[in-house]
């Protein structure tokens, strides 16, 4: 992506970024179809997710009313590989576990065998989908939309500079995170659901910071991104453990082999619960540190937001 000027009009810049991301999506899709490499699939998912985030955070600029449809379609490209990603994490965890007293090695080998078969099936379904007319239609439709002449009918903010709107969107996302952190202590929803929502919100903030980093002081943005990565790591680790717990519960429910069922119940599930308790404490510490950064976010991103409130 070419260097972005602070005073450039927002809409052409966003269009150029989305076009570049679409090129990345096409390129990574071709690689996924040719290479059995989880990292390539991961990069494919990131390119799609970055597009989805920008489409959502800047949706107020959409004058056509069609953006939600394209955004929903692109999100499908992420969801088709979610199960494989979760299985990969669980498989890696099983492989890395140290043997415990009373553990049945035969049961662990049997579980790995089950997971390998599931991963093969998920890989097959992903390949079929990426080669499908449905997938081609989603990408071609979005490409066509990006090629059309933009007419802004939804917001007077369409002629604002990219720096002005970047300030507004980034600070707005920060305020949403602040509110989500406060909601963690409420008992209405499960902690897993609230942490999942918070994790997604942090991911959006990180993608925004990375996309528009060149508009701000380099050292300050590096610090903000470093903070993001630390928080995302602990939130991601907890989310992974939650997904693993659900996969293990499903495996145990459907498994006919009593030895494997016992192994999951006696060894894996208790170990996962202990791990989750530790991760919750790490999350609390990271969120406490983040809340102390409010003045810095306000100073860095709040300069133009007063003029650009919805």
C-alpha positions in Angstrom: 0.0 0.0 0.0 1.3 3.4 -1.0 2.0 6.0 1.8 -1.3 7.7 2.8 -1.4 11.4 3.2 -3.2 12.9 6.2 -5.2 15.3 4.1 -6.3 12.8 1.4 -10.0 12.3 1.0 -11.2 9.3 3.0 -13.3 7.4 0.4 -10.7 7.0 -2.3 -8.1 5.9 0.3 -10.5 3.3 1.8 -11.4 2.1 -1.7 -7.7 1.6 -2.5 -7.0 -0.2 0.7 -10.0 -2.6 0.1 -8.9 -3.2 -3.4 -5.4 -4.2 -2.2 -6.9 -6.5 0.4 -9.1 -8.1 -2.2 -5.9 -8.8 -4.3 -4.4 -10.4 -1.2 -7.5 -12.5 -0.8 -7.3 -13.8 -4.4 -3.6 -14.5 -4.1 -3.9 -16.3 -0.8 -6.8 -18.3 -2.0 -4.7 -19.6 -4.9 -1.9 -20.5 -2.5 -4.3 -22.3 -0.1 -5.5 -24.4 -3.1 -2.0 -25.4 -3.9 -0.2 -25.6 -0.6 -1.1 -27.5 2.5 0.2 -24.8 4.8 -1.8 -23.5 7.8 0.1 -20.2 7.8 -1.2 -19.5 4.2 -4.7 -20.2 5.3 -4.2 -17.9 8.3 -3.1 -15.1 6.1 -6.1 -15.6 3.8 -8.3 -15.3 6.9 -6.6 -12.1 8.0 -7.0 -10.5 4.6 -10.7 -11.2 4.6 -11.1 -10.2 8.3 -9.3 -6.9 7.7 -11.7 -6.2 4.8 -14.7 -7.0 7.0 -13.5 -4.8 9.8 -13.0 -1.8 7.5 -16.4 -2.3 5.9 -18.0 -2.4 9.3 -16.1 0.5 11.0 -16.6 2.8 8.0 -20.1 1.7 7.1 -21.5 5.2 7.8 -19.9 6.2 4.5 -22.0 3.7 2.5 -24.4 5.5 0.2 -25.5 2.4 -1.7 -27.0 0.4 1.1 -25.3 -2.7 -0.3 -22.3 -2.9 1.9 -23.9 -5.1 4.6 -24.6 -7.8 2.0 -21.0 -7.8 0.8 -19.7 -7.8 4.3 -21.9 -10.7 5.3 -20.8 -12.7 2.3 -17.1 -12.1 3.0 -17.5 -13.2 6.6 -18.6 -16.6 5.1 -15.0 -17.0 3.8 -13.8 -16.8 7.4 -16.4 -19.1 9.0 -15.7 -22.0 6.6 -12.3 -22.5 8.2 -13.2 -21.7 11.8 -13.6 -25.4 12.8 -10.3 -26.4 11.2 -8.5 -23.7 13.0 -10.0 -24.8 16.4 -9.1 -28.4 15.6 -5.5 -27.4 14.7 -5.1 -25.7 18.1 -6.6 -28.6 20.0 -4.3 -31.1 18.0 -1.3 -28.9 18.8 -2.2 -28.9 22.5 -2.6 -32.7 22.7 0.8 -33.1 21.0 2.5 -30.8 23.4 1.1 -32.2 26.7 3.5 -33.9 29.0 2.5 -37.3 30.3 0.7 -37.3 33.6 0.6 -40.1 36.3 -2.1 -42.6 35.3 -2.4 -41.3 31.8 -3.3 -43.8 29.1 -0.9 -43.3 26.2 -3.1 -45.4 24.0 -6.0 -43.1 24.6 -3.9 -40.0 23.6 -2.8 -41.7 20.3 -6.4 -42.7 19.6 -7.5 -39.1 20.2 -4.8 -37.8 17.8 -6.0 -40.2 15.2 -9.6 -39.0 15.6 -8.5 -35.4 15.3 -6.4 -36.1 12.2 -9.4 -37.6 10.4 -11.5 -34.6 11.4 -8.8 -32.2 10.1 -8.6 -34.0 6.8 -12.4 -33.7 6.4 -12.4 -30.0 7.2 -9.5 -29.5 4.8 -11.5 -31.2 2.0 -14.6 -29.1 2.7 -12.5 -25.9 2.7 -11.0 -26.8 -0.7 -14.4 -27.5 -2.2 -15.8 -24.2 -1.0 -12.9 -22.1 -2.2 -13.3 -23.8 -5.7 -17.1 -23.3 -5.7 -19.1 -20.9 -7.8 -20.5 -19.5 -4.5 -17.0 -18.4 -3.5 -16.2 -17.0 -6.9 -19.5 -15.1 -6.9 -18.8 -13.5 -3.5 -15.4 -12.3 -4.6 -16.5 -11.2 -8.1 -19.5 -9.3 -6.7 -17.3 -7.4 -4.2 -14.7 -6.7 -6.9 -17.4 -5.3 -9.1 -18.7 -3.1 -6.2 -15.2 -1.7 -5.6 -14.9 -0.8 -9.3 -18.1 1.2 -9.4 -18.0 5.0 -9.2 -18.7 5.9 -5.6 -21.6 8.2 -4.9 -22.0 9.2 -1.3 -25.6 9.8 -0.4 -25.6 8.5 3.2 -23.3 10.9 5.0 -21.9 14.5 4.8 -18.6 13.0 6.1 -17.8 11.5 2.7 -15.5 14.4 1.8 -13.7 14.4 5.2 -10.0 13.5 5.2 -8.8 10.0 6.0 -7.0 11.4 9.1 -10.2 13.0 10.4 -12.2 9.8 10.0 -9.4 7.6 11.2 -9.4 9.6 14.5 -13.1 9.3 14.8 -13.3 5.5 14.1 -10.3 4.5 16.2 -11.4 6.6 19.2 -14.9 5.3 18.8 -13.7 1.7 18.9 -11.7 2.5 22.1 -14.8 3.9 23.8 -16.7 0.7 22.9 -14.0 -1.4 24.4 -14.0 0.7 27.5 -17.8 0.1 27.8 -17.3 -3.7 27.2 -14.7 -3.9 30.0 -17.2 -2.3 32.4 -19.8 -4.9 31.5 -17.5 -7.8 32.4 -18.7 -7.7 36.1 -22.4 -8.0 35.2 -23.9 -11.4 35.5 -26.4 -11.2 32.7 -24.3 -12.9 30.1 -21.6 -15.6 30.5 -18.0 -14.5 30.9 -17.1 -16.5 27.8 -19.5 -14.6 25.7 -18.4 -11.2 27.0 -14.7 -12.0 26.6 -15.4 -13.2 23.1 -17.1 -9.9 22.2 -14.2 -8.0 23.8 -11.6 -10.1 21.9 -13.3 -9.3 18.6 -13.4 -5.6 19.5 -9.7 -5.6 20.3 -9.0 -7.3 17.1 -10.8 -4.6 15.2 -8.9 -1.9 17.1 -5.6 -3.6 16.2 -6.4 -3.8 12.5 -7.4 -0.1 12.5 -4.1 0.9 14.2 -2.1 -1.2 11.7 -4.0 0.1 8.7 -3.6 3.8 9.6 -0.4 3.7 11.5 1.4 5.9 8.9 -1.0 8.8 9.8 0.4 9.0 13.4 3.7 9.2 15.2 5.6 6.0 14.7 6.8 5.4 18.3 3.4 6.1 19.8 1.7 3.7 17.4 4.3 1.0 18.0 3.5 1.3 21.7 -0.3 1.0 21.1 0.2 -2.0 18.8 2.5 -3.7 21.4 -0.3 -3.3 24.0 -2.8 -4.7 21.5 -0.8 -7.8 20.9 -0.4 -8.5 24.6 -4.1 -8.2 25.2 -5.0 -10.2 22.1 -2.6 -13.0 23.2 -4.3 -13.5 26.5 -7.8 -13.1 25.1 -7.0 -15.4 22.2 -5.5 -18.1 24.5 -8.7 -18.1 26.6 -10.9 -18.2 23.6 -8.9 -21.1 22.2 -9.3 -23.0 25.5 -13.0 -22.4 25.5 -13.3 -23.7 21.9 -11.2 -26.7 22.9 -13.5 -27.4 25.8 -16.5 -27.5 23.5 -14.7 -29.7 21.0 -13.7 -32.1 23.8 -17.2 -32.2 25.2 -18.6 -33.1 21.7 -15.9 -35.7 21.2 -16.7 -37.3 24.5 -20.4 -37.3 23.8 -20.0 -39.0 20.4 -17.1 -41.3 21.3 -17.9 -45.0 21.8 -14.4 -46.0 23.1 -14.7 -45.9 26.9 -10.9 -45.6 27.4 -10.9 -42.4 25.3 -14.0 -41.1 27.0 -12.3 -41.6 30.4 -9.1 -40.0 29.2 -11.0 -36.8 28.1 -12.9 -36.6 31.4 -10.0 -37.5 33.8 -7.1 -35.8 32.2 -7.9 -33.3 29.5 -11.0 -31.5 30.8 -9.6 -30.8 34.3 -6.3 -29.7 32.9 -8.2 -27.3 30.6 -10.2 -25.8 33.5 -7.1 -25.2 35.5 -5.5 -23.5 32.5 -8.6 -21.3 32.0 -8.5 -20.0 35.6 -4.9 -18.9 35.1 -5.8 -17.1 31.8 -8.7 -15.2 33.4 -6.2 -13.7 35.9 -3.9 -12.7 33.1 -6.8 -11.1 31.3 -7.8 -9.1 34.3 -4.2 -7.7 34.7 -4.0 -6.8 31.0 -7.4 -5.0 31.0 -6.5 -3.1 34.1 -3.3 -1.8 32.4 -5.3 -0.9 29.3 -7.8 1.2 31.1 -4.9 3.4 32.4 -4.2 4.3 28.7 -7.4 6.3 28.2 -5.7 9.7 28.3 -3.1 8.6 25.7 -5.9 7.4 23.4 -7.8 10.6 23.8 -4.8 12.8 23.1 -3.7 10.8 20.1 -7.1 10.2 18.4 -9.6 12.6 19.8 -8.4 15.8 18.1 -11.0 15.7 15.3 -13.7 13.6 16.7 -15.7 16.5 18.2 -16.3 17.8 14.7 -17.2 14.5 13.3 -19.7 13.0 15.8 -22.6 11.1 14.2 
